[in-house]
């Protein structure tokens, strides 16, 4: 999924860790991500958190999309900062999931809190069928 995500590629996001119901991505804040106040644009931070959420909610091989998302920005983020977004599944029942994402600075300070709700829409990301005859 990550290799086909042109947005995360354009922002130089890197998958640090991924597993069932969880994902961790990182990104360095570049000059073109700075807003008029001289700090990282909130939309960039949201995009990193949303991408970690998207990866986490699709780790069980059921195509899932966001139903709703919200974010709380806690501290300003500076140019050159390494941001790490860690998404963790909080609830999964049927086709609905809830995921929390913490976005942290390199010193461990929490920069943002994100919550996303997902819905499985049918289909799989990876075809698990084999063409081998049994």
N, C-alpha and C positions, 0 to 999 in steps of 0.2 A: 504494500500500500504506500509506504513512504517514498519509494523510488518513482511512483507515478504522481506524487503530490507536488505540482509545480510551484505552488505558493511556498511550501516549506523549503523547497530547494532554493528558491529565489532569496529567501531570508537566511539561508545557510544553517537551517536547523539540523541538529544531529541527534539520532536516537542513541541514548546512553544505555538504556535498559528497557526490556519489554517482557511481559509474561501475562498469563491469564488474569484479566481484570486490572492490569496496571501497565503504565508506560512512563518513561522518563526521557525528556528531550532537553537539549540545551542550545543556546544561541548567544553569540556575542553582539552587543548593541553597537551598531555601526553609525557613522555620520548621517547617512540617509534615513535613519530611524529617529532622529532627534526632532522634537517639536519646537514651537516658538518660544518656549520657556527654557530651552536648553537641556531638557531631559528627554528620556525615551517616551515616544508617543504611546498613549494608553492602548491604541488600536494594535500596536505591535505586541505589547505584553498580552493582550487578549488573544491575539492570533497564536502566540506560542502556547498559551494555556489551552485554547480550543483544539490545537493540533495534538497536544498530549492527550486530551480527553478523547478525541477521535480515534487515536491509536489504541487507547485502553478499551474503549467500548467495542472495538472491532477485533480484539484478540481472541475471541471465542469462535471466530470464523463465521459469524452471522453478520451480514451487511447491516450496519446500524448507522443512523443519522441523528443529529442533534434535534431535539424538540424545543428545548429552551436552555439558555445559559445566562449566568449573571457573574459579575466580577466586582470585587472590592479592591481598589488600589490603596496600598498601605504606606508606601514610601516612594519618593522619586527615585528613578533609575538613571544612572549616568552613562555617558559615552564610554565604550570600552568594557562595560560590565558584562560578566558572563552570567546569564540568567539560566536557571534550571527549573523546569516545570515537571512536577511529579504528580501523575494522575493515579487515583486509587478508586476502585469500584467500592461503593458503599452499599448498594442494593441492586439486585438483579432478580426480577420475577417475570416470567413469561417473556414478553418482548420489550419490557421497560427496564431501564437502568438509571442509576444515579451515581455520579462520579464527582469526587472532590479533587481539585488540583491546587497544589501550593506552588507558587512561583517564588523562588529564592535567589538572593544575591550570592556571589561567591563566598562571602563571609558567613553565610547561613541566615542572614536577615530575611524575613519573609517580606516580599515586595507586593504580593497580591494573593488573594484567595478567590478561587473560581469554583462554581458548581455548575455541572452540566447534566441535563436529563436526556437520555437517548431512547430510541425506539428501533428495534430490528424491523427491517422492511422486506425481508425475504431475500433469498439468495445467499451465496457464500463468496468469500474473497478468493479462496483457494479450492480448486476442485480436488476433493479427496478420493474420487473414484480411480480405480486402476483399470488399465486396459489389458492386464494380464488375465488369462483364462485360469480359473481355479481347477 
